[in-house]
Amino acid sequence: MNGSNGVVGTGRRRVWITGGNGMVGRNLREHPRAAEWDILAPSRRDLDLADRRAVGNFARDVRVDLVIHAAGQVGGIQANMADPVGFLVNNLDIGRNVIMGAFEAGIPALINLASSCMYPRGRNHALRESDIMSGELEPTNEGYALAKIVSTRLCDYIARTQPDAAYRTIIPCNLYGWHDKFDPKASHLVPAIIAKVSAAVAEGQGEVEIWGDGTARREFMYAADAADAIWRGAEHPAALPQLMNIGIGDDHTILEYYEAVARTLGWKGNFRFDLTRPVGMQRKLSDVSLQRAWGWTSPTSLQDGITATIQFYQQQAQAS
């Protein structure tokens, strides 16, 4: 029974997806490969991942073959800067409870979804998995990054000391797509741009503000593609590298993302640059050498992904 607390006895493999109602979780559940699994995706109301005892009991009771840990408190620069305590503590507690709960319950495999925020700031080269903990973190999302580093290291330690436990970490680049958050106060770059430019179209505005000078570069992947990679990894978790980036291996300037959204929406106004606003790291591009050696590449182009995401945003706006 997809997306519920229980499963039907089909004999298929069983997976517990944390954060099943978030963007990644819903893309996982809607992916064609989801039909090959019995999925448990309890809501926050049904299972509080911050409750260590409840998580441990759930992990012992469900008898799943795999955990995909996609839950967490997430957001863009504004959200991270407004609540650094929450981004550190909540993600730290959730990561520890899920990973140790699964391990102590004897669940044989876990795919932990980390974040490219874990990488040091100020690197001009594509970020390699070996770069983690080799330099200063970006201050605007340091709390979130620290929590994700702890969860990643915990999976490393488990796999190192218990070779039969396939506890692996995937580091997606920035994601966007269906089921994203579009409130600029809580969202990441691409959905925030879609909301801002859509408002400009609807209200006849001739100008849209960009934080910074627009030259910072970011790598964004369509969330359905991330789900495709995760399900591929779920087939044989032990065959995954211990730590692996997934991304498109290419990046664009912030201005280029604004231009792509404006082009799709047919908005022809001007951009105003606010140089007083924070922009985070100047560049954050993933090295996807391990991913390519593993045999996977992201299939959706930026323009196609943005078009699909705008369609989803418009559908949600019409329904509300």
Backbone hydrogen bonds in HBPLUS format (Angstrom, degrees):
<---DONOR---> <-ACCEPTOR-->    atom                        ^
c    i                          cat <-CA-CA->   ^        H-A-AA   ^      H-
h    n   atom  resd res      DA  || num        DHA   H-A  angle D-A-AA Bond
n    s   type  num  typ     dist DA aas  dist angle  dist       angle   num
A0041-ALA N   A0004-SER O   3.05 MM  37  5.41 150.4  2.14 136.6 144.4     1
A0010-THR N   A0008-VAL O   2.78 MM   2  5.73 121.8  2.12 118.1 101.2     2
A0038-ASP N   A0013-ARG O   2.86 MM  25  6.14 168.7  1.88 161.2 164.8     3
A0065-ASP N   A0014-ARG O   2.86 MM  51  5.42 154.1  1.93 135.5 143.0     4
A0015-VAL N   A0038-ASP O   2.94 MM  23  6.31 158.8  1.98 162.4 166.5     5
A0040-LEU N   A0015-VAL O   2.86 MM  25  6.15 160.5  1.89 164.1 166.8     6
A0016-TRP N   A0066-LEU O   2.97 MM  50  6.43 158.3  2.01 154.6 159.9     7
A0068-ILE N   A0016-TRP O   2.91 MM  52  6.28 161.2  1.94 151.6 156.3     8
A0017-ILE N   A0040-LEU O   2.86 MM  23  6.18 161.2  1.90 166.6 172.9     9
A0018-THR N   A0068-ILE O   3.03 MM  50  6.40 157.5  2.08 153.5 160.4    10
A0070-ALA N   A0018-THR O   3.29 MM  52  5.30 140.6  2.46 114.8 121.7    11
A0022-GLY N   A0019-GLY O   3.00 MM   3  5.34 167.2  2.02 116.6 120.3    12
A0026-ARG N   A0022-GLY O   2.85 MM   4  5.88 163.0  1.88 152.4 156.4    13
A0027-ASN N   A0023-MET O   3.07 MM   4  6.22 154.1  2.14 144.8 152.1    14
A0028-LEU N   A0024-VAL O   2.86 MM   4  6.11 149.8  1.95 150.8 159.7    15
A0029-ARG N   A0025-GLY O   3.00 MM   4  6.26 158.0  2.05 146.3 151.8    16
A0030-GLU N   A0026-ARG O   2.99 MM   4  6.11 138.8  2.17 140.5 150.6    17
A0031-HIS N   A0028-LEU O   3.31 MM   3  5.32 155.8  2.37 100.5 107.6    18
A0034-ALA N   A0031-HIS O   2.95 MM   3  5.53 156.7  2.00 119.3 126.8    19
A0035-ALA N   A0032-PRO O   3.29 MM   3  6.05 158.3  2.34 118.0 122.1    20
A0036-GLU N   A0033-ARG O   3.03 MM   3  5.58 163.5  2.06 115.5 120.9    21
A0037-TRP N   A0034-ALA O   3.09 MM   3  5.58 168.4  2.11 119.6 122.3    22
A0046-ASP N   A0043-SER O   3.07 MM   3  5.16 125.9  2.37  97.1 110.8    23
A0047-LEU N   A0043-SER O   2.91 MM   4  6.18 146.7  2.03 150.8 160.9    24
A0051-ASP N   A0048-ASP O   2.93 MM   3  5.50 164.4  1.96 119.5 124.5    25
A0055-VAL N   A0051-ASP O   2.98 MM   4  6.19 162.4  2.01 160.2 165.4    26
A0056-GLY N   A0052-ARG O   2.97 MM   4  6.16 162.6  2.00 151.0 155.9    27
A0057-ASN N   A0053-ARG O   2.93 MM   4  6.15 161.7  1.96 153.6 158.2    28
A0058-PHE N   A0054-ALA O   2.95 MM   4  6.10 160.4  1.99 146.1 151.8    29
A0059-ALA N   A0055-VAL O   2.91 MM   4  6.10 164.6  1.93 153.1 157.1    30
A0060-ARG N   A0056-GLY O   3.09 MM   4  6.32 151.8  2.18 144.2 151.2    31
A0061-ASP N   A0057-ASN O   3.02 MM   4  6.19 146.1  2.14 145.4 154.8    32
A0061-ASP N   A0058-PHE O   3.09 MM   3  5.11 120.8  2.46  95.3 110.4    33
A0062-VAL N   A0058-PHE O   3.07 MM   4  6.15 150.5  2.16 159.8 164.8    34
A0067-VAL N   A0109-ALA O   3.07 MM  42  6.48 142.1  2.22 131.8 142.8    35
A0111-ILE N   A0067-VAL O   2.78 MM  44  6.23 160.8  1.82 162.8 168.7    36
A0069-HIS N   A0111-ILE O   2.86 MM  42  6.14 156.2  1.92 151.2 159.3    37
A0113-LEU N   A0069-HIS O   3.13 MM  44  5.96 159.2  2.18 152.9 153.9    38
A0080-ASN N   A0076-GLY O   3.01 MM   4  6.20 166.2  2.03 159.2 163.3    39
A0081-MET N   A0077-ILE O   2.93 MM   4  6.04 166.3  1.95 158.5 162.0    40
A0082-ALA N   A0078-GLN O   2.99 MM   4  6.08 145.2  2.11 144.1 153.6    41
A0083-ASP N   A0079-ALA O   3.14 MM   4  6.26 140.5  2.31 145.1 153.5    42
A0087-PHE N   A0083-ASP O   3.10 MM   4  6.33 164.7  2.12 154.9 159.2    43
A0088-LEU N   A0084-PRO O   3.06 MM   4  6.17 145.4  2.19 140.7 148.9    44
A0089-VAL N   A0085-VAL O   2.83 MM   4  5.93 161.9  1.86 166.5 165.7    45
A0090-ASN N   A0086-GLY O   2.94 MM   4  5.36 144.4  2.07 132.2 143.3    46
A0092-LEU N   A0088-LEU O   2.91 MM   4  5.92 148.0  2.02 145.3 155.4    47
A0093-ASP N   A0089-VAL O   2.87 MM   4  6.02 167.7  1.89 156.6 158.9    48
A0094-ILE N   A0090-ASN O   2.99 MM   4  6.09 167.3  2.01 147.4 151.5    49
A0095-GLY N   A0091-ASN O   2.98 MM   4  5.89 164.4  2.00 140.2 145.4    50
A0096-ARG N   A0092-LEU O   3.04 MM   4  6.13 167.7  2.06 148.9 152.8    51
A0097-ASN N   A0093-ASP O   2.93 MM   4  6.02 167.0  1.95 152.3 156.4    52
A0098-VAL N   A0094-ILE O   2.99 MM   4  6.08 169.4  2.00 155.5 158.2    53
A0099-ILE N   A0095-GLY O   3.04 MM   4  6.02 168.1  2.05 151.8 155.1    54
A0100-MET N   A0096-ARG O   2.98 MM   4  5.82 160.1  2.02 145.9 152.0    55
A0101-GLY N   A0097-ASN O   2.85 MM   4  5.52 142.0  1.99 129.3 141.3    56
A0102-ALA N   A0098-VAL O   2.94 MM   4  6.01 159.5  1.99 145.3 150.2    57
A0103-PHE N   A0099-ILE O   2.98 MM   4  6.16 162.2  2.02 146.7 152.1    58
A0104-GLU N   A0100-MET O   2.84 MM   4  5.86 171.5  1.85 151.1 153.9    59
A0105-ALA N   A0101-GLY O   3.09 MM   4  6.09 134.9  2.31 134.7 146.0    60
A0107-ILE N   A0102-ALA O   3.00 MM   5  5.28 159.7  2.04 161.6 156.4    61
A0106-GLY N   A0103-PHE O   3.02 MM   3  5.20 158.3  2.07 106.6 113.4    62
A0166-ALA N   A0108-PRO O   2.91 MM  58  6.22 149.5  2.01 169.6 162.8    63
A0110-LEU N   A0166-ALA O   2.98 MM  56  6.36 158.9  2.03 140.3 140.2    64
A0168-ARG N   A0110-LEU O   2.89 MM  58  6.22 159.3  1.93 174.5 172.0    65
A0112-ASN N   A0168-ARG O   2.79 MM  56  6.09 174.8  1.79 158.6 159.2    66
A0170-ILE N   A0112-ASN O   2.89 MM  58  6.19 156.9  1.95 157.7 164.5    67
A0114-ALA N   A0170-ILE O   2.85 MM  56  6.04 166.6  1.87 158.3 162.7    68
A0118-MET N   A0115-SER O   3.14 MM   3  5.97 170.3  2.15 120.1 122.7    69
A0119-TYR N   A0116-SER O   3.19 MM   3  5.81 170.1  2.20 117.6 120.7    70
A0121-ARG N   A0136-GLU O   2.85 MM  15  6.14 162.6  1.88 164.9 166.5    71
A0127-LEU N   A0285-LEU O   2.65 MM 158  5.95 168.7  1.66 162.3 159.3    72
A0287-ASP N   A0127-LEU O   2.91 MM 160  5.13 161.9  1.95 131.8 126.2    73
A0131-ASP N   A0128-ARG O   2.83 MM   3  5.40 163.8  1.86 121.1 126.7    74
A0132-ILE N   A0129-GLU O   3.46 MM   3  6.12 168.4  2.47 115.6 118.3    75
A0134-SER N   A0131-ASP O   3.04 MM   3  5.40 132.9  2.27 146.8 139.2    76
A0141-ASN N   A0138-GLU O   3.25 MM   3  6.07 159.9  2.29 123.8 128.4    77
A0145-ALA N   A0141-ASN O   3.05 MM   4  6.26 162.6  2.08 153.5 159.1    78
A0146-LEU N   A0142-GLU O   2.86 MM   4  6.08 161.6  1.90 157.5 161.3    79
A0147-ALA N   A0143-GLY O   3.17 MM   4  6.42 162.4  2.20 150.2 154.2    80
A0148-LYS N   A0144-TYR O   3.09 MM   4  6.35 157.7  2.14 150.0 156.0    81
A0149-ILE N   A0145-ALA O   2.88 MM   4  6.13 149.1  1.98 150.4 159.6    82
A0150-VAL N   A0146-LEU O   3.07 MM   4  6.34 158.5  2.11 150.5 155.1    83
A0151-SER N   A0147-ALA O   3.18 MM   4  6.51 162.6  2.22 148.2 152.0    84
A0152-THR N   A0148-LYS O   2.99 MM   4  6.14 156.1  2.05 144.4 151.2    85
A0153-ARG N   A0149-ILE O   2.87 MM   4  6.09 163.0  1.90 154.8 159.1    86
A0154-LEU N   A0150-VAL O   2.89 MM   4  6.08 152.8  1.97 149.2 157.1    87
A0155-CYS N   A0151-SER O   3.11 MM   4  6.40 156.8  2.17 145.7 150.5    88
A0156-ASP N   A0152-THR O   3.01 MM   4  6.33 153.1  2.09 144.4 152.6    89
A0157-TYR N   A0153-ARG O   2.84 MM   4  6.13 162.3  1.87 156.1 159.3    90
A0158-ILE N   A0154-LEU O   3.02 MM   4  6.24 161.9  2.06 149.9 154.6    91
A0159-ALA N   A0155-CYS O   3.02 MM   4  6.17 170.6  2.03 151.7 154.3    92
A0160-ARG N   A0156-ASP O   2.88 MM   4  6.02 147.9  1.98 147.8 157.7    93
A0161-THR N   A0157-TYR O   2.98 MM   4  6.11 155.8  2.03 149.5 154.5    94
A0162-GLN N   A0158-ILE O   2.77 MM   4  5.64 140.7  1.92 149.5 160.1    95
A0165-ALA N   A0162-GLN O   2.86 MM   3  5.58 165.9  1.88 129.8 134.6    96
A0167-TYR N   A0165-ALA O   3.03 MM   2  5.71 129.0  2.29 105.0  90.4    97
A0169-THR N   A0242-GLN O   3.08 MM  73  6.21 159.1  2.12 141.5 148.2    98
A0244-MET N   A0169-THR O   3.10 MM  75  6.58 149.7  2.20 149.1 158.5    99
A0171-ILE N   A0244-MET O   2.79 MM  73  5.95 164.5  1.82 144.8 147.0   100
A0246-ILE N   A0171-ILE O   2.94 MM  75  5.97 151.5  2.02 135.4 131.8   101
A0173-CYS N   A0246-ILE O   2.95 MM  73  6.35 133.0  2.17 166.2 174.9   102
A0221-MET N   A0174-ASN O   2.83 MM  47  6.29 154.4  1.89 154.8 161.3   103
A0176-TYR N   A0221-MET O   3.18 MM  45  6.42 140.3  2.35 150.0 151.7   104
A0223-ALA N   A0176-TYR O   2.72 MM  47  5.48 150.9  1.80 159.2 161.9   105
A0186-ALA N   A0183-ASP O   2.86 MM   3  5.54 156.5  1.91 125.6 132.7   106
A0187-SER N   A0183-ASP O   2.82 MM   4  5.57 138.1  2.00 159.0 167.2   107
A0192-ALA N   A0188-HIS O   3.13 MM   4  6.11 153.6  2.20 153.1 161.2   108
A0193-ILE N   A0189-LEU O   2.88 MM   4  6.13 153.9  1.95 156.7 164.7   109
A0194-ILE N   A0190-VAL O   2.99 MM   4  6.30 160.9  2.03 155.0 160.0   110
A0195-ALA N   A0191-PRO O   2.99 MM   4  6.23 159.5  2.03 148.3 153.0   111
A0196-LYS N   A0192-ALA O   2.93 MM   4  6.13 162.6  1.96 150.4 155.4   112
A0197-VAL N   A0193-ILE O   2.87 MM   4  5.98 175.6  1.87 161.4 162.4   113
A0198-SER N   A0194-ILE O   2.95 MM   4  5.84 152.4  2.03 139.6 148.2   114
A0199-ALA N   A0195-ALA O   3.01 MM   4  6.13 152.5  2.09 141.6 148.7   115
A0200-ALA N   A0196-LYS O   3.03 MM   4  6.34 149.0  2.12 140.7 149.5   116
A0201-VAL N   A0197-VAL O   2.96 MM   4  6.27 152.2  2.04 147.8 154.6   117
A0202-ALA N   A0198-SER O   2.93 MM   4  6.18 166.7  1.95 151.7 155.1   118
A0203-GLU N   A0199-ALA O   2.88 MM   4  5.92 154.3  1.94 149.7 156.1   119
A0204-GLY N   A0200-ALA O   2.96 MM   4  5.63 110.0  2.47 133.9 146.2   120
A0205-GLN N   A0200-ALA O   2.84 MM   5  4.57 141.7  1.99 134.1 141.0   121
A0204-GLY N   A0201-VAL O   3.41 MM   3  5.25 158.0  2.46  97.5 103.8   122
A0270-ASN N   A0206-GLY O   2.83 MM  64  6.13 168.0  1.84 148.7 147.0   123
A0208-VAL N   A0270-ASN O   2.99 MM  62  6.50 146.7  2.10 154.2 164.8   124
A0272-ARG N   A0208-VAL O   2.88 MM  64  6.04 160.6  1.92 144.8 148.6   125
A0210-ILE N   A0272-ARG O   2.75 MM  62  5.98 157.4  1.80 161.1 161.9   126
A0274-ASP N   A0210-ILE O   2.87 MM  64  6.12 168.8  1.88 166.7 168.8   127
A0212-GLY N   A0274-ASP O   2.84 MM  62  5.33 158.4  1.88 141.3 134.5   128
A0255-LEU N   A0214-GLY O   3.07 MM  41  4.62 163.2  2.10 133.5 128.2   129
A0254-ILE N   A0216-ALA O   2.87 MM  38  5.89 137.5  2.05 165.4 179.0   130
A0217-ARG N   A0282-GLN O   2.78 MM  65  6.16 159.1  1.83 155.8 155.3   131
A0218-ARG N   A0252-HIS O   2.84 MM  34  5.62 159.8  1.88 160.9 160.3   132
A0252-HIS N   A0218-ARG O   2.98 MM  34  5.62 160.8  2.02 146.7 147.6   133
A0225-ASP N   A0222-TYR O   2.92 MM   3  5.49 136.9  2.11 114.0 125.6   134
A0226-ALA N   A0222-TYR O   3.35 MM   4  6.84 148.7  2.45 144.0 152.8   135
A0227-ALA N   A0223-ALA O   3.00 MM   4  6.36 156.2  2.06 150.1 156.4   136
A0228-ASP N   A0224-ALA O   3.07 MM   4  6.31 145.4  2.19 135.3 144.3   137
A0229-ALA N   A0225-ASP O   3.05 MM   4  6.43 154.9  2.12 150.7 156.1   138
A0230-ILE N   A0226-ALA O   2.95 MM   4  6.24 160.3  1.99 153.0 158.7   139
A0231-TRP N   A0227-ALA O   2.94 MM   4  6.14 165.7  1.96 153.4 156.6   140
A0232-ARG N   A0228-ASP O   3.07 MM   4  6.25 149.4  2.16 140.3 149.0   141
A0233-GLY N   A0229-ALA O   2.95 MM   4  6.27 153.8  2.02 147.3 154.4   142
A0234-ALA N   A0230-ILE O   2.85 MM   4  6.14 140.4  2.01 143.7 155.9   143
A0235-GLU N   A0232-ARG O   3.28 MM   3  5.55 145.1  2.41 101.8 110.7   144
A0239-ALA N   A0236-HIS O   2.92 MM   3  5.50 150.0  2.01 118.3 127.3   145
A0240-LEU N   A0237-PRO O   3.05 MM   3  5.39 159.6  2.09 110.4 116.9   146
A0256-GLU N   A0253-THR O   3.03 MM   3  5.12 118.0  2.43  95.9 111.0   147
A0257-TYR N   A0253-THR O   3.18 MM   4  6.65 146.5  2.30 147.4 156.2   148
A0257-TYR N   A0254-ILE O   3.12 MM   3  5.21 122.6  2.47  97.0 111.1   149
A0258-TYR N   A0254-ILE O   3.11 MM   4  6.50 159.3  2.15 152.2 157.5   150
A0259-GLU N   A0255-LEU O   2.87 MM   4  6.16 158.8  1.91 152.5 158.9   151
A0260-ALA N   A0256-GLU O   2.91 MM   4  6.09 150.9  1.99 142.9 150.3   152
A0261-VAL N   A0257-TYR O   3.08 MM   4  6.34 161.3  2.12 151.7 155.6   153
A0262-ALA N   A0258-TYR O   2.88 MM   4  6.07 167.4  1.90 154.3 158.5   154
A0263-ARG N   A0259-GLU O   2.86 MM   4  5.93 156.3  1.91 145.0 151.6   155
A0264-THR N   A0260-ALA O   3.11 MM   4  6.28 157.4  2.16 142.3 147.8   156
A0265-LEU N   A0261-VAL O   2.97 MM   4  6.21 155.2  2.03 153.0 159.8   157
A0266-GLY N   A0262-ALA O   2.85 MM   4  5.81 116.7  2.26 139.1 154.5   158
A0267-TRP N   A0262-ALA O   2.94 MM   5  4.94 143.2  2.08 143.1 146.3   159
A0266-GLY N   A0263-ARG O   3.31 MM   3  5.06 145.8  2.44  92.2 101.9   160
A0277-ARG N   A0274-ASP O   3.38 MM   3  5.97 169.3  2.39 115.3 118.4   161
A0292-ARG N   A0288-VAL O   2.94 MM   4  6.18 160.6  1.98 152.8 157.4   162
A0293-ALA N   A0289-SER O   2.96 MM   4  6.20 156.4  2.02 148.3 155.2   163
A0294-TRP N   A0290-LEU O   2.89 MM   4  6.09 140.7  2.04 144.1 155.3   164
A0294-TRP N   A0291-GLN O   3.15 MM   3  4.96 122.7  2.49  90.2 104.9   165
A0295-GLY N   A0291-GLN O   3.08 MM   4  6.46 119.0  2.47 133.5 149.1   166
A0296-TRP N   A0291-GLN O   3.31 MM   5  6.00 165.9  2.33 141.6 144.9   167
A0295-GLY N   A0292-ARG O   2.96 MM   3  4.94 140.2  2.12  95.0 107.3   168
A0305-GLY N   A0301-SER O   2.91 MM   4  6.07 160.3  1.95 151.8 157.8   169
A0306-ILE N   A0302-LEU O   2.88 MM   4  6.06 163.3  1.91 156.6 160.8   170
A0307-THR N   A0303-GLN O   2.96 MM   4  6.09 160.9  2.00 147.2 152.6   171
A0308-ALA N   A0304-ASP O   3.03 MM   4  6.24 163.0  2.06 148.9 152.9   172
A0309-THR N   A0305-GLY O   2.95 MM   4  6.12 154.2  2.01 146.5 154.1   173
A0310-ILE N   A0306-ILE O   2.88 MM   4  6.06 157.2  1.93 152.7 158.2   174
A0311-GLN N   A0307-THR O   3.06 MM   4  6.30 154.3  2.13 144.7 151.8   175
A0312-PHE N   A0308-ALA O   3.05 MM   4  6.35 152.7  2.12 143.3 150.2   176
A0313-TYR N   A0309-THR O   2.91 MM   4  6.18 161.6  1.95 149.2 154.2   177
A0314-GLN N   A0310-ILE O   2.90 MM   4  6.12 161.0  1.93 152.9 157.4   178
A0315-GLN N   A0311-GLN O   2.96 MM   4  6.16 152.8  2.04 145.2 152.8   179
A0316-GLN N   A0312-PHE O   2.95 MM   4  6.22 158.9  2.00 153.7 159.0   180
A0317-ALA N   A0313-TYR O   2.93 MM   4  6.17 154.7  1.99 147.1 154.5   181
A0318-GLN N   A0314-GLN O   2.98 MM   4  6.15 153.4  2.05 145.5 151.8   182
A0319-ALA N   A0315-GLN O   3.03 MM   4  6.22 142.8  2.17 141.0 151.2   183
A0320-SER N   A0316-GLN O   3.10 MM   4  6.24 131.8  2.35 142.7 153.8   184
